[in-house]
Amino acid sequence: MICRHLFLAAAAALIPLGLATPAQSQSQAHQVDAKHGAVIAAQGTAAGAPACAQCHAFSGGSDASGAFPRIAGQSAYYLSGQLSDFASGVRESAIMSPVAKALSPDEIADVAAYYAGVKAPFLPLEAAGPALIKQGEGLAKVGDAARKVQSCDNCHGPGGAGEPPVIPYLAGQYAHYIEFTLQMWQKGFRKNSPDAMAVIAKKLDDQEVAAVAAYYQQVHSPLEGTESQGATSPGKD
Amino acid sequence: MPTRLKPVDVVTIGVGLTGSMAGLELAETGLKVVGLERGGGRDTVPDFQSPAIHDELRFSIRKGMMQDNTKVAVTFRNDSHQTALPIRRWESFLPGQGLGGSFVHWNGQSFRFQVADFIYRTHILERYGKKFLDACGPELTIQDWGVTYDELEAHYDRFDYLCGVSGKAGNIKGQIQPGGNPFEAPRSREYPNPPMKETYFGAIFRKGAESLGYHPYPQPSANLSRPYTNPLGLKLEQCVFCGFCERYACEHYAKASPQTVILPVLLKNPNYELRTNCEVLRINLDSTRKKATGVTYVDAAGQEFEQPADLVLITAFPLNNVRTLLLSGIGEPYDPKTAKGVVGRNYTYQTTGGPTVFMDESINVNPFMSSGAPGTMIDDFGGDNFDHSNLGFIGGQYVGSIMTNGRPIEFHPTPPGTPKWGLEWKRAVAHHYNHTILIQQHGTSTASRLNYLDLDPTYKDAWGQPLLRMTFDFPDNDIRMSQYIADKVVEIGRAMGGKTVVRGGTKRPYTTTVYQSTHNCGGAIMGDDPKTSVVNRYLQCWEVPNVFSLGASAFPQNGTYNYSLTIGATTLWALDAIKTKYLKAPGPLVPA
C-alpha cells in the first residue's frame, strides 16, 4: 500500500524520459551486484558510509535491542526505495540519512539486493503480555471497523508476510522498531507514504501502537529464518 | 397459507443501492420500513477481508457475488423466432446478490448522463429531423425521460457527495474547466474529491489522444483519492490501487457501496428492519388491482410470509424489477407483434468493445496496479457530442484507457495469430502481459421494438415461477455507431505508439458468453405517457400508484455512460417526490 501511489506518480513522471521502471534510479548501465552489496554491508564505502552490519548485522537480523529494524529478505525494491528516501529527506532519520547520502545510487541498488537475498534467524525475545498481543492481533487481522481502521494484513499480507516488492513484511519485525516508525508517521517525520500509513498511524493511540508492534514481533513462519543462504540472485524485483 | 405479518408503512424489494437509499430517506421520516433482500447479509469486516476477498477463481470466474442462477436464472435469445435458453453461467452481465447488491461489486465508474440524454427523442428530432431518425432504423423507439437534467442536477450533486466521487469538473455552471471533460453537463460545483492519480497506461493514452486534438480527462471514480467523510458522517479511506475492484468488494473502505456510505446509518435507525435471505415472490394487489397490499416472500427456511405494506418500492436489479412487475400482474406486458403494452418494452444494454494496443517491450504497463475507475478518457465521441448529420446513425461512446486489473486468470492479451493454447500461447502471454494497453469504447444502446423482456413460457425458478426471458440483439444503428468510432480509436492506439493495434467495435449477434457490461436498462421505463411507459416521471407505476419501481429499469434507453450515478440521482429524485408530495397526498403524482 505504502508505495503504490508513489510508484504510480513516479511512473507517470518518468514517461517523458522513456524509462521502463521507476525503481531504477541507479545508472542504466549498472548491473546490480549483490556480492558488491555484501562488501558494502560488511565494510562500508570509501566515501564514508559505515558498514551496515554494525547495526543490521551481516545477516540483516539486526540486534535484539529492537532499535534497528530487521531487513533480511525485505524486497530490494523496498530497501532501495527507503534508502533513496533517507537520502532525499522524504524520510528523516539522524542515523540513516547521512548513511544513505554517502551511498551512490548504484551502491544502494547493490546493498539492497544483498539484504533482499539473505535470511536471518529470529532471536529469542521477551514476549509482551498475552492481552496486548491479542489486542494487536485483532487490529492486525481485522482492524477496527467502527473507526475505519483497515486491518494491517489487508495490505501487508496474511500474518504480515509482506506483499513484495512494494509492501514490506511486518512478521518478526522488532516491536520497538514498529512502534517507533508508527510514531514517526504520527509526528510527520516519515513522509514517504503520507496518504496511506500516516492516516492510519494517526488513528491509533499509544496502546494500540504497542499492541500491533507486540503482535507482529512474535509472528514468524517456522519455515523462515532458520538458515542463512547468503546472497542469492539479485534483480528479482 | 403464508403467515400474515404485522403491517408496515414501506417495504423495499431488494436492499442494494436503491433499496438502502429508500430505506434511509423514508425511515428518517418516521415511517416503518422493511427491507427484503434475497441474498445474505455482509459487511467489510469480516466478509470483504484480504486475502480471501482477492480470490480470483471464486469471485471473477465462479461469480461468487452474483445472483444465484441455480435458483433464478434469466433465459435469453437474440430474436423472437428463437427459443430462449437459461443463462447458466453469468458472463455478459453480472447481477449482484446479497446486502448492498451490485453496488458492492461495481467498479466505481461515476459518470453523469448529458442534458440531451434525458430529452433524447426531442433532441435528435430537433437537430436532425424525423427523416434522419427513421433512416437510422424504423425499429428504433427512443423516448424522452419525462425528467430533465436540470431537475436532476441537485440529486446528482447529492449523490456525488454521498459517495465522495473523485474527479475533475469540466463544466461548472456553464464555465468550462481546464483538466475536466469539456463535454459534460454543467454541474453546480466541483467534485467532492480530487481525481485519482493517473496511471501509466492512462498517461500514454492522454498523450496519444492529445496529439490527435481530443480532450482527455480523468475518469470520475467512486474509489476515493483521499480520506473523506460523507454528509452522513461516514468515513471512507483512500484507494490503494489493489487491482481487485469490479467483481469484488473493497476491504479498504475506499469504494462507495451501501456498506460504506449508507448502511451504517440506516441499520441504526429503529424504524428500519432488514430481512436477508428473503425471496419476494410477488406484490399483492387488492381486488381493484389498482392498489398494492404488500408482498409475499419466502425466507431461508422455506416459510412463506405475507408482509402487508402501504407503499411498495421495487428496488432490485433492473431485470428483476421488470420480472417482479410481470409476476405481480402490474402493467400491461409488452407485445412486440402489436407494439402494444409497456412492461418489458425498451430493454436496452450498452455497446462495448475497443482495441487492444500491443506496445513495445520497453513500456512496462503494470496493469495489476489499478482501481475500478482508473481511466483517462475522452468524450469527443460520446452521445451527440459530434455531428451525426452525414453518419447515418445516432448515439456515441466514450473512449478511454480503463484497465481495471491485470489479474492472472482473466488478463492475458495475445496478438492475432497466436495459438489459443500450448507452449506458443504461454510464451506470447508472458511476452505481452506487461506491455499491452486496452482501450474501452463504451456507449449508447438504442431502444428497438424488437428487444424486450417477458416471462419465459418454459423455464421456472426454484419456487416454480417463470424466469425472465430476454430477447435482444444490437440494432444495426448501434453497430454502425460502434464501428465508426472503432476506426477513430485505432488511430489513437497508433498515436500511443502501439506496435500492433487490434481494432475493436461492437458486432452482431450479441452474445451472453462474453463479459460486456452490467448496465442492463429499461423494461419498466419512465415517461409522460402511460401508453409508452410503466412509471411516471417520479418512477411511480401508472397503474398502481402505491408501487414505485426505482433504478435503471426506468431508463427509456441507455445513455453513453455507465449508469450508476444516474440511478442514484433518479432514486433521490423519486424519493424526494415521495417525501414531499406522495406522503402528503397518497395517490397518482401525475394524472394519467
Boltz contact constraints between the chains, C-beta under 6 A:
constraints:
  - contact:
      token1: [A, 1]
      token2: [B, 240]
      max_distance: 6.0
  - contact:
      token1: [A, 4]
      token2: [B, 240]
      max_distance: 6.0
  - contact:
      token1: [A, 4]
      token2: [B, 241]
      max_distance: 6.0
  - contact:
      token1: [A, 5]
      token2: [B, 197]
      max_distance: 6.0
  - contact:
      token1: [A, 8]
      token2: [B, 197]
      max_distance: 6.0
  - contact:
      token1: [A, 9]
      token2: [B, 197]
      max_distance: 6.0
  - contact:
      token1: [A, 11]
      token2: [B, 200]
      max_distance: 6.0
  - contact:
      token1: [A, 12]
      token2: [B, 198]
      max_distance: 6.0
  - contact:
      token1: [A, 12]
      token2: [B, 203]
      max_distance: 6.0
  - contact:
      token1: [A, 15]
      token2: [B, 203]
      max_distance: 6.0
  - contact:
      token1: [A, 20]
      token2: [B, 362]
      max_distance: 6.0
  - contact:
      token1: [A, 20]
      token2: [B, 364]
      max_distance: 6.0
  - contact:
      token1: [A, 21]
      token2: [B, 364]
      max_distance: 6.0
  - contact:
      token1: [A, 142]
      token2: [B, 45]
      max_distance: 6.0
  - contact:
      token1: [A, 145]
      token2: [B, 45]
      max_distance: 6.0
  - contact:
      token1: [A, 148]
      token2: [B, 235]
      max_distance: 6.0
  - contact:
      token1: [A, 148]
      token2: [B, 237]
      max_distance: 6.0
  - contact:
      token1: [A, 148]
      token2: [B, 253]
      max_distance: 6.0
  - contact:
      token1: [A, 150]
      token2: [B, 252]
      max_distance: 6.0
  - contact:
      token1: [A, 154]
      token2: [B, 50]
      max_distance: 6.0
  - contact:
      token1: [A, 154]
      token2: [B, 251]
      max_distance: 6.0
  - contact:
      token1: [A, 158]
      token2: [B, 51]
      max_distance: 6.0
  - contact:
      token1: [A, 195]
      token2: [B, 238]
      max_distance: 6.0
  - contact:
      token1: [A, 199]
      token2: [B, 227]
      max_distance: 6.0
